[in-house]
Amino acid sequence: MGKKLLHGDSPSSWKLDGLHGCLCGGVEYPQVPQSPGSWGNNVLPAIPPSEEPQPILPLLAPSPLMPFLNNHVPHLSGHCPLNFSTAKSMLSTTAIDCWDFYAPFLANVICCPQLEASLLVLIGQTSKDTGTLALDENHVDHCLSDIDQILVGQGASKDLKRICSIHPSNLTEASCPVKDMDEFENIVEPSRLLSACQDIDPVNECCSQSCENAILEAASKISMKDYEPSNLHGNHILPQHVSRIDDCKIIVRRWLASQLDPSAAKNVFRGLSNCKVNKVCPLIFPDMKNVTKDCDKGISHPRACCSALRSYVSELQTSFITNLQAVNCAASLASKLKKANITKNVYMLCHITLKDFSLQAGTQESGCLLQSLPSDAAFDESLGFVGFQCDLNDNIAAPWPLTAQLPASSCNKTIRIPALPVATSGQSGRDLKKLMILGLFSFLMMLATVV
């Protein structure tokens, strides 16, 4: 039987790991497979996890210096033409997804994709009145300040522009030559674009890329306006034109936001973002000389090797990542270890699991991998807690590729890593409230030990 974590145990036994009182509900974990031999040459396990995983909500207690409810009326500049009422709900969701102290830990997968979607919807919806798909440079700073005021007033981090790399060019047309809506619709095929993107399947889109390809096609067309043939070098596209197409993709997305309901637009943009973030490992791998030193020579000293490897992996735990990102991270690290002549499956030797690549939520046993299609964070105003949904198929042994290959594509229909575990509605409101109260109590207990 797997180990069951109970929060009735002494709070002193829980581990903070960089988060103030980050706790998870009790859960029965499956045993970690001891041999990946049945996986063949695939990086992803061929055997599917439990058919009905039960998700949990890590409950993030507020920072000691932050009030449980930070909600005040923002002081707007009066010089921003954006119609904030059209995205009121989205902005509230963004504030929770980017909640104060925790924004950096959710930035890559939840916070920044939600913020970027909100900016697209704000400009897209406003364009229905202004007729332009970009802000004038004279208004950008005012609008960025107003957006910051609105989000921080609802509890978001004050440092979102840095965390999510938001610049004035994110609101203008940048290098794209088209921003007028009528001109845009005369160049592209609006019906074709809308048909491909108005109702995407967030799983199938990552494989078919129907909407993404339609956006690229439209962006390529508008990017050619007033384009100098001299910028084409034979059959090669110069870097400046690639950048121009990227800027035009943003214009295309804003047009889509003007044609869709804000909620539908959000689903499209978050779906496209998930496809992008799940393709790569977001972690930075530092020098691994200690691992290579203790794990070479056929691993004659397994204890020293595993100690070095676990210490190294713990340094990678800088943010919460998705299950598919964890697979990519495991494959990337395995590739680096193999290049350092460590060919034995040290993941199996040292019991390294996929969750070990994500930020640990509480004890080492309760590491949290986000779903590959992560849901928004949730906030309980009465208690001041932010929580989000984990994928409980996360106690899976990290796969060690038998050959130097890229991670197996999640589009392989024989591989099953659930994108959407059972909804948290399976838990009763009473149980969730009990977890939050427990989280608050534990946070206060741990705060008392620090103070």
C-alpha positions, 0 to 999 in steps of 0.5 A, spaced: 500 500 500 502 507 498 503 511 504 497 516 506 498 523 508 494 525 514 494 532 516 492 530 523 499 529 524 504 534 528 505 540 524 512 540 525 513 534 521 511 538 515 516 541 510 515 548 507 520 548 501 519 555 500 512 556 500 508 559 507 504 553 509 503 550 502 499 544 504 495 538 501 489 533 502 490 526 505 491 522 499 493 514 498 499 514 493 500 508 488 507 504 489 512 507 485 514 502 479 521 498 481 522 497 473 521 501 467 522 495 463 515 494 460 515 501 457 520 499 451 523 504 448 518 509 449 519 515 454 512 515 457 509 509 460 505 505 456 501 503 462 496 508 464 495 510 471 489 510 475 482 510 471 479 515 476 485 519 479 482 524 485 485 531 484 487 535 490 488 542 492 494 545 495 492 550 499 497 556 499 496 560 506 497 567 505 504 571 506 504 573 513 505 580 511 499 580 506 492 581 509 487 575 508 483 579 503 486 585 499 481 588 495 480 595 494 478 600 489 483 602 484 485 609 482 485 609 474 489 614 470 483 616 466 487 616 460 487 609 458 481 607 452 481 600 454 474 598 456 475 594 462 468 592 464 468 587 458 474 583 461 472 584 468 471 576 470 477 575 466 481 580 470 479 577 477 481 570 475 488 573 473 488 576 480 487 569 483 492 566 478 497 571 479 496 571 487 501 575 490 507 571 493 505 565 489 505 568 482 512 566 481 511 559 482 505 559 478 508 563 472 509 559 467 503 554 466 497 558 470 499 566 471 502 568 465 498 565 460 492 568 464 495 575 464 496 574 456 489 572 455 486 578 459 491 583 455 488 580 448 481 580 450 481 587 453 484 590 446 480 585 442 474 587 445 475 594 445 477 594 438 470 593 436 469 600 438 475 603 436 476 599 430 484 598 431 487 592 434 493 595 437 494 601 442 497 608 441 504 608 444 501 615 448 496 610 451 500 604 453 504 606 459 497 609 462 494 602 460 499 598 463 499 602 470 491 601 470 491 594 469 496 593 474 492 597 479 486 593 478 490 586 479 494 588 485 487 591 488 484 584 487 491 581 491 495 580 485 503 580 485 505 587 484 511 585 480 507 581 474 510 586 469 517 583 470 515 576 472 511 575 465 515 579 461 510 584 459 512 590 455 509 596 452 510 592 445 505 587 448 499 592 447 501 596 441 502 593 434 510 593 435 513 591 428 506 588 425 504 593 419 497 592 420 492 594 426 486 597 422 480 592 423 477 593 416 484 593 413 485 586 417 479 583 414 480 585 407 487 581 407 485 575 411 480 570 410 476 572 416 471 566 416 476 561 415 480 563 421 474 564 425 472 557 423 479 554 425 479 557 432 472 559 435 471 552 438 478 548 439 479 542 443 485 543 447 488 536 447 487 535 439 489 542 438 496 540 440 496 535 435 493 538 429 495 545 430 489 547 426 488 554 430 495 555 430 496 554 423 490 558 421 493 564 426 500 563 422 497 563 415 493 570 417 499 573 420 504 571 414 499 575 410 498 581 414 506 581 415 507 582 407 504 589 407 509 594 404 514 588 405 521 589 401 523 584 397 530 585 399 529 582 406 528 575 402 534 572 402 533 566 397 529 561 400 530 564 407 526 568 411 531 573 415 530 574 422 527 581 422 521 578 418 520 572 423 519 577 428 514 581 424 510 575 423 510 573 431 508 581 432 502 579 427 500 573 430 498 577 436 494 582 432 491 576 429 489 573 436 486 580 438 482 580 432 479 573 434 478 576 441 474 581 438 470 576 435 469 571 440 465 572 447 471 573 452 470 566 456 470 563 449 476 567 447 480 565 454 479 558 453 482 558 446 488 562 448 489 558 454 489 552 450 494 554 445 498 556 451 498 549 454 500 546 447 506 551 447 508 550 455 507 542 455 512 542 449 519 543 453 522 543 460 522 550 463 527 548 468 534 550 468 539 545 469 545 547 473 552 544 473 552 537 475 559 535 476 557 532 483 552 528 480 557 525 475 563 524 480 558 520 485 555 516 479 560 514 474 564 508 474 558 503 474 555 506 480 559 503 485 557 507 491 549 508 490 548 511 496 553 517 495 550 517 487 543 517 490 544 523 495 548 527 489 542 526 484 536 527 489 540 534 492 541 536 484 534 534 483 531 538 489 535 544 486 531 544 480 524 545 484 523 552 482 516 552 480 510 548 479 510 544 472 505 540 468 505 532 468 508 533 461 513 538 462 515 533 468 516 528 462 520 532 458 525 535 464 526 527 466 528 526 459 532 532 458 536 530 465 537 523 462 540 525 456 545 530 460 547 524 464 548 519 458 552 524 455 556 524 462 557 517 461 552 515 466 548 510 462 545 506 468 538 507 470 539 512 476 532 514 476 530 507 478 536 506 483 534 512 486 527 512 486 526 519 482 519 520 480 516 525 475 513 529 481 520 530 483 521 535 478 516 540 480 516 544 486 514 540 493 507 542 496 509 540 503 512 534 505 516 530 499 511 525 499 506 530 497 509 533 491 504 537 486 504 536 478 499 540 475 495 537 470 497 538 462 491 542 462 491 546 468 485 549 471 485 556 474 486 557 481 481 558 486 480 563 492 476 562 498 474 569 501 472 567 508 479 564 509 484 567 505 486 561 501 488 560 494 488 553 492 489 549 485 488 542 482 494 537 482 494 531 477 494 525 482 498 521 477 504 524 479 507 518 483 510 515 477 517 513 476 521 518 472 522 514 465 529 513 463 530 512 455 533 506 453 536 510 447 538 517 446 531 519 443 526 525 444 521 524 449 515 520 446 509 525 443 503 526 447 499 525 441 501 518 440 494 515 442 497 509 445 500 513 451 495 515 456 497 521 461 490 524 463 489 531 461 483 532 465 483 528 472 476 527 476 473 534 477 474 537 484 466 537 485 467 530 487 469 533 493 464 535 498 464 543 499 464 541 507 471 537 505 474 542 502 472 547 507 475 542 512 482 542 508 482 550 508 481 550 515 486 545 517 491 549 512 490 555 516 491 552 523 497 549 520 500 555 517 499 559 524 502 553 528 508 554 523 508 561 523 508 561 531 515 556 531 518 561 526 516 567 530 
